[in-house]
Amino acid sequence: MKSLFGFPFCTPSQLHSAGIVGMNQRNGRYIARYNRRELYPRVDDKLKTKLLAKEFGLNVPELYGVVEHQSEVKKLYKVLGDHKQFVIKPTQGSAGKGIMVINDRDGDLFYKASGDVQTYSELHRHVSNTLSGLYSLGGRRDKTMIEYAIKFSEAFEGFSYQGVPDIRVVTFLGYPVMAMMRLSTKASDGKANLHQGAVGVGIDLMTGRARSAVQYGRPVLEHPDTGRNLHELVVPEWEELMQLAARTYEMTELGYLGADIVLDKELGPLILELNARPGLAIQVANNAGLLPRLKRVEALSRRDRVLSTVEARVGFSQKHFA
């Protein structure tokens, strides 16, 4: 018997005893209670997230340009300029849908990480489809961002297949409570999406070192495509990354939040996007439940939470949850 949460041979009572947070509990007790709906646009719209982050002095990938209307698609060529590497993404997409990463360019030929070649006409059509809402939540009309493409950190060589790995940090009232790294695979088509077959690696909050790893909810020791030992994984600049995740609380005012952060080899930690409804698979990757950690933060007095600094919040999390 395999539970819905990826924990093998566990009954519902055993999952509860292990402190596993389920979907209904997450939605009712934490998201509904601590995330005001009028604040959702701050994270649901990636363009608003980026502009707000810059306002708060938080590092994000550089924005090259925005295409908002079909009549503006013709300006794509001007936005791209002479950039050889860039990312095209919808501002209201989810699960990586509609994101196109270009790693190289030869005139009007554009090369994806997989080696597939895109013509300018195909990029033009992709942007037009994005504006029509093909990739957005609920099929709503959307905007397209063209931004800086992350440069793969050499620290993660062999830990990811083609795509750039990212770090998901779940924060609660500004306290980091759990972290994992998502490593793309051949099965996930180079995307850091666990549902599509990416590897999820639980990360220790104190050291940034790998704790455990899973693919499709099952424990793994090596990357399925590269053979790299996953227990060798250590995230550099970990303290800076943790503080960046914690600072998103002041920026968004959302109590229960998932921060997706990438590590650029030249620019360091950058916020890729934020999520007001972060998934629960992070518990599977860490082989641990969120509930005891959430309760520990909730038990703090309101005065202690309000007066604590970012550094103090990170220190608390590392002391109690590492």
C-alpha positions as CSV (number, residue, x, y, z in Angstrom):
1,M,0.0,0.0,0.0
2,K,1.4,3.4,-1.0
3,S,-0.1,6.5,0.5
4,L,-1.2,9.5,-1.5
5,F,1.7,11.4,0.1
6,G,4.4,9.0,-1.2
7,F,5.0,7.4,2.3
8,P,4.9,3.6,1.8
9,F,2.9,1.4,4.0
10,C,1.4,4.2,6.1
11,T,-2.2,4.3,7.4
12,P,-4.0,7.7,7.8
13,S,-3.4,7.5,11.6
14,Q,0.3,6.8,11.0
15,L,0.6,9.8,8.7
16,H,-1.1,12.0,11.3
17,S,1.3,10.7,14.0
18,A,4.2,11.6,11.7
19,G,2.9,15.2,11.4
20,I,2.1,15.0,7.7
21,V,0.0,17.9,6.6
22,G,-2.7,16.9,4.1
23,M,-4.3,19.0,1.4
24,N,-7.5,19.9,3.4
25,Q,-5.5,20.8,6.5
26,R,-3.1,23.0,4.5
27,N,-5.9,24.8,2.7
28,G,-8.2,25.3,5.8
29,R,-5.8,25.8,8.7
30,Y,-2.9,27.6,7.0
31,I,-3.7,29.0,3.6
32,A,-7.2,30.3,4.3
33,R,-6.2,31.6,7.7
34,Y,-2.8,33.2,6.9
35,N,-3.0,34.2,3.2
36,R,-5.5,37.0,2.5
37,R,-7.0,36.6,-0.9
38,E,-6.5,40.2,-2.0
39,L,-2.7,39.6,-1.7
40,Y,-2.6,36.6,-4.1
41,P,-1.9,38.8,-7.2
42,R,1.5,39.6,-5.6
43,V,2.6,36.0,-6.3
44,D,0.1,34.7,-8.9
45,D,1.3,37.3,-11.4
46,K,5.0,36.8,-12.0
47,L,5.5,40.3,-13.4
48,K,4.0,41.8,-10.3
49,T,6.2,39.6,-8.1
50,K,9.3,40.6,-10.0
51,L,8.5,44.4,-9.8
52,L,7.6,44.1,-6.1
53,A,10.8,42.2,-5.3
54,K,12.9,44.9,-7.0
55,E,11.1,47.5,-4.9
56,F,12.0,45.6,-1.7
57,G,15.6,45.1,-2.9
58,L,15.4,41.3,-3.4
59,N,17.4,39.7,-6.2
60,V,15.5,38.4,-9.2
61,P,16.5,37.6,-12.8
62,E,16.7,40.7,-15.0
63,L,13.6,41.6,-17.0
64,Y,14.4,42.3,-20.7
65,G,10.9,43.2,-21.7
66,V,7.2,42.5,-21.6
67,V,4.7,41.8,-24.4
68,E,1.2,42.6,-23.2
69,H,-1.1,42.6,-26.3
70,Q,-1.3,40.8,-29.6
71,S,-0.6,44.0,-31.4
72,E,2.8,44.2,-29.6
73,V,4.0,40.7,-30.6
74,K,5.9,42.3,-33.5
75,K,8.1,44.1,-31.0
76,L,9.5,40.7,-29.8
77,Y,12.5,41.1,-32.1
78,K,13.4,44.4,-30.5
79,V,13.0,43.0,-27.0
80,L,15.2,40.0,-27.8
81,G,17.9,42.4,-29.2
82,D,21.2,40.5,-29.5
83,H,20.6,38.3,-26.4
84,K,21.8,34.7,-27.1
85,Q,20.3,33.3,-23.8
86,F,16.9,34.2,-22.4
87,V,13.7,32.8,-21.0
88,I,10.2,33.4,-22.3
89,K,7.4,32.8,-19.7
90,P,3.8,33.6,-19.1
91,T,3.1,35.9,-16.1
92,Q,0.3,33.8,-14.8
93,G,1.4,30.3,-15.8
94,S,1.7,27.3,-13.4
95,A,3.7,24.0,-13.2
96,G,6.2,25.3,-15.7
97,K,3.7,25.5,-18.6
98,G,4.6,27.9,-21.4
99,I,8.2,28.5,-20.2
100,M,10.7,28.4,-23.0
101,V,14.4,28.5,-22.2
102,I,16.8,29.5,-25.0
103,N,20.5,28.6,-24.4
104,D,22.0,29.7,-27.6
105,R,21.3,31.6,-30.9
106,D,22.5,31.8,-34.4
107,G,20.7,34.7,-36.1
108,D,17.0,33.8,-36.3
109,L,17.6,30.2,-35.1
110,F,17.2,29.7,-31.3
111,Y,18.5,26.6,-29.5
112,K,16.7,25.1,-26.4
113,A,18.6,23.1,-23.7
114,S,17.4,19.9,-25.3
115,G,19.1,20.9,-28.6
116,D,15.7,21.5,-30.3
117,V,15.8,24.4,-32.8
118,Q,13.2,27.2,-32.8
119,T,12.8,29.7,-35.6
120,Y,11.8,33.3,-34.9
121,S,8.3,32.5,-36.3
122,E,7.9,29.7,-33.8
123,L,8.9,32.1,-30.9
124,H,6.5,34.6,-32.3
125,R,3.7,32.0,-32.3
126,H,4.6,30.9,-28.8
127,V,4.3,34.4,-27.5
128,S,1.0,34.9,-29.3
129,N,-0.4,31.7,-27.7
130,T,0.8,32.8,-24.3
131,L,-1.1,36.1,-24.6
132,S,-4.3,34.2,-25.6
133,G,-4.1,32.4,-22.3
134,L,-3.0,28.9,-23.5
135,Y,-0.7,28.5,-20.5
136,S,-2.3,30.7,-17.8
137,L,-4.4,29.7,-14.8
138,G,-8.0,29.3,-15.9
139,G,-7.2,30.2,-19.5
140,R,-7.2,33.9,-18.8
141,R,-5.6,36.4,-21.1
142,D,-2.0,36.8,-20.1
143,K,1.3,38.7,-20.7
144,T,4.7,37.4,-21.7
145,M,7.9,38.2,-20.0
146,I,11.4,37.9,-21.5
147,E,14.1,37.7,-18.9
148,Y,17.6,36.7,-18.0
149,A,18.4,33.0,-18.3
150,I,20.0,31.5,-15.2
151,K,23.6,30.4,-15.6
152,F,24.0,26.9,-14.2
153,S,26.1,26.9,-11.0
154,E,29.1,24.5,-11.3
155,A,28.3,23.3,-7.8
156,F,25.3,21.3,-9.2
157,E,27.3,19.7,-12.1
158,G,25.8,16.2,-12.5
159,F,22.9,16.7,-10.2
160,S,20.5,17.9,-12.9
161,Y,19.6,16.8,-16.5
162,Q,19.7,19.8,-18.9
163,G,17.5,22.1,-16.8
164,V,18.5,24.4,-14.0
165,P,17.7,23.0,-10.5
166,D,15.8,25.2,-8.1
167,I,15.3,25.3,-4.3
168,R,11.8,25.5,-2.8
169,V,11.7,26.9,0.7
170,V,8.4,26.9,2.5
171,T,8.1,29.7,4.9
172,F,5.5,30.3,7.6
173,L,5.0,33.8,9.1
174,G,8.5,34.6,7.8
175,Y,10.2,31.5,9.3
176,P,11.7,28.9,6.9
177,V,10.2,25.6,7.9
178,M,11.3,23.2,5.2
179,A,13.4,23.1,2.0
180,M,14.0,20.9,-0.9
181,M,15.9,21.0,-4.2
182,R,14.2,20.0,-7.4
183,L,16.5,18.4,-10.0
184,S,15.3,18.0,-13.6
185,T,15.6,14.6,-15.3
186,K,15.1,13.2,-18.8
187,A,11.7,12.0,-17.7
188,S,10.7,15.6,-16.6
189,D,11.9,17.0,-20.0
190,G,14.5,19.1,-18.3
191,K,12.0,20.8,-16.0
192,A,12.2,20.9,-12.2
193,N,8.7,19.5,-11.8
194,L,8.2,16.6,-9.4
195,H,4.9,15.4,-10.9
196,Q,6.7,15.1,-14.3
197,G,9.5,13.0,-12.9
198,A,12.0,15.5,-11.4
199,V,14.0,14.4,-8.3
200,G,13.1,16.0,-5.0
201,V,16.0,16.3,-2.5
202,G,15.3,17.2,1.1
203,I,17.7,19.9,2.3
204,D,18.9,20.4,5.9
205,L,18.1,23.9,7.0
206,M,21.3,24.4,8.9
207,T,23.9,23.2,6.5
208,G,22.2,23.2,3.0
209,R,23.2,19.5,2.6
210,A,21.0,16.8,1.1
211,R,19.0,14.7,3.7
212,S,17.1,12.3,1.5
213,A,15.8,12.1,-2.1
214,V,12.8,10.8,-4.0
215,Q,11.5,10.4,-7.5
216,Y,7.8,9.6,-8.1
217,G,7.5,9.4,-4.3
218,R,10.1,6.6,-4.0
219,P,13.5,6.9,-2.4
220,V,16.5,7.3,-4.7
221,L,20.3,7.5,-4.0
222,E,21.6,8.6,-7.4
223,H,20.4,10.9,-10.2
224,P,18.6,8.6,-12.7
225,D,20.3,10.1,-15.7
226,T,23.8,11.1,-14.5
227,G,24.4,8.6,-11.8
228,R,25.6,11.3,-9.4
229,N,25.4,10.4,-5.7
230,L,22.6,12.7,-4.4
231,H,23.9,12.6,-0.8
232,E,27.0,14.6,-2.1
233,L,24.7,17.6,-2.9
234,V,25.5,20.8,-0.9
235,V,23.9,24.1,-1.7
236,P,26.4,27.0,-1.7
237,E,25.6,30.4,-0.2
238,W,23.0,28.7,1.9
239,E,22.7,31.4,4.6
240,E,22.1,34.1,2.0
241,L,19.5,31.9,0.3
242,M,17.6,31.2,3.6
243,Q,17.5,34.9,4.4
244,L,16.3,35.7,0.9
245,A,13.4,33.3,1.4
246,A,12.6,34.7,4.8
247,R,12.4,38.3,3.4
248,T,9.6,37.4,1.0
249,Y,7.2,37.5,4.0
250,E,7.6,41.3,4.4
251,M,7.3,41.7,0.6
252,T,4.1,39.6,0.2
253,E,2.5,39.7,3.6
254,L,1.5,36.1,3.0
255,G,1.9,33.8,6.0
256,Y,2.1,30.4,4.2
257,L,4.4,30.7,1.2
258,G,6.6,28.8,-1.1
259,A,9.7,30.6,-2.4
260,D,11.4,29.1,-5.5
261,I,15.0,30.2,-5.6
262,V,17.8,29.5,-8.1
263,L,21.5,29.8,-7.7
264,D,23.2,31.7,-10.6
265,K,27.0,31.1,-10.8
266,E,27.6,34.8,-11.2
267,L,24.7,36.5,-9.4
268,G,24.1,34.1,-6.5
269,P,20.6,33.3,-5.1
270,L,17.7,34.8,-7.2
271,I,14.0,34.6,-6.6
272,L,12.4,32.8,-9.5
273,E,8.8,32.9,-8.3
274,L,6.6,32.7,-5.3
275,N,3.6,30.4,-4.5
276,A,0.7,31.1,-2.2
277,R,-0.3,27.4,-2.4
278,P,2.9,25.5,-2.2
279,G,2.6,21.7,-2.7
280,L,3.1,19.1,0.0
281,A,5.6,16.8,-1.8
282,I,8.3,18.7,0.1
283,Q,7.4,16.4,3.0
284,V,8.1,13.3,1.0
285,A,11.5,14.7,-0.2
286,N,12.4,15.4,3.5
287,N,10.8,12.2,4.9
288,A,9.3,14.5,7.5
289,G,6.0,16.2,8.3
290,L,5.4,19.9,8.3
291,L,2.9,20.0,11.1
292,P,5.3,20.0,14.1
293,R,7.2,22.9,12.6
294,L,4.2,24.9,11.7
295,K,2.8,24.5,15.3
296,R,6.2,25.5,16.7
297,V,6.1,28.8,14.9
298,E,2.4,29.3,15.6
299,A,3.1,28.9,19.3
300,L,5.4,31.9,19.3
301,S,3.8,35.0,20.8
302,R,2.7,37.7,18.3
303,R,5.1,40.1,19.9
304,D,8.0,37.8,19.4
305,R,7.1,37.3,15.7
306,V,6.6,41.0,15.0
307,L,9.9,42.1,16.7
308,S,12.1,39.3,15.3
309,T,14.5,40.2,12.5
310,V,15.1,38.1,9.3
311,E,18.4,36.9,10.8
312,A,16.6,35.9,14.0
313,R,13.9,34.0,12.2
314,V,16.4,32.1,10.1
315,G,18.4,31.3,13.3
316,F,15.2,30.0,15.0
317,S,14.4,27.7,12.1
318,Q,18.0,26.4,12.0
319,K,18.0,25.7,15.7
320,H,14.7,23.9,15.9
321,F,14.1,22.4,12.4
322,A,17.6,21.4,11.2
